[in-house]
Every structure is written in structure tokens, then in C-alpha cells.
Amino acid sequence: IFIMMNEKKMPWGHISIENTTILPGGWRNFGGRASRFNAQGSRFCTIRIDDFDLAEQLISEGWLVKPVMSRNPDVTEPEYYTLKLKIKVYDDSMPDIWVIVGNKKRKLNAESLAMLDTADIISADLEILGRPTLMHEGQPDEKMCYSARIKEAYIVLAENRFSQKYADYESDDQGTDLSKMPF
């Protein structure tokens, strides 16, 4: 068994999560667009963890799992937990991210990932790597933890009424050059 270690001797983490929810809106940026809180090219998504036992286990192992508290001041327990996942895309490599609609699956590339920013995502099965990361270096609360990144993902999208009708048509995964269209 080979375990990758960093300079602080913390092994890389690995978890598998099935049937999870990828949160919508500002909780995801598959395309890597720049925003007030995000540098250009920084891709991520955030998953919802409803299993409190799993969330507590991940926290105890050092994963950056965060509670989402109720807006009701009388409620002291979290509503659910979240885990932010980085999506590392390089010139020659990226995670395997598959989209499933009905009985069809398609592997996404760096350009097509952005379609997930607005997609109606039903669920996701994820293989997640935890990169050992030193938080608050030089501060009294300095600690080692895992920064999560997607290794592999199978993302199920909602079918619309035309999905089955056009399911067997060939797809141009490279996009279409509209200047070459006959109209």
C-alpha cells in the first residue's frame, strides 16, 4: 500500500459519497468564472451532508465540513452540513466528471463543465480526495486538515420532456460553429 504524505506527515484522505446533493446557485462554480468571492479559473461545488454522524466523523478526521445553522434563533442544532469540493483542471488532466440523463451518460471536458452551474442536478455519486492542508499557519489555532477535491463524479440531471425524444440523436460534443450553418 502506497500512501501519499505531505511534509507534515498527514496522509491524503479519500472518501466516497453516494446520492448526495450538490447545492445550487452560489454554492457552485463548475465553469470557474470570476466573482466577488472567486478568482477566475477557481472551480468548485458544495455538497450537502444530511447524515450528522457522517459529518461529525469527517470533522473528527480533519475534513473542512461546516455546519449550516437555522435562521431561527431558537434552534441550536445545524440544519445540515456542507463540504466544499475543488475541481482541479489542468492543461493535460482533470477529474472524470460524468453527466447522466435518463439512460445516457456523457463525460464532460473543461469547457463543458460550466453547464453544471445552471443544471437541474438530482443527485451525485462522488470519489473525493483530501489534500492535507495547513490552516492558520503560525497562529495559535494552527491545524492540519483536508481540503477536498473531486477525483471522479457521476452527476444525475433531471430529464425534461424532450430528453427521451432526442436521446438517440448524435451529439456534437465539440460545439457547433454557427458561422458554418446554412442559415
Disulfide bonds with the S-S distance in Angstrom:
none
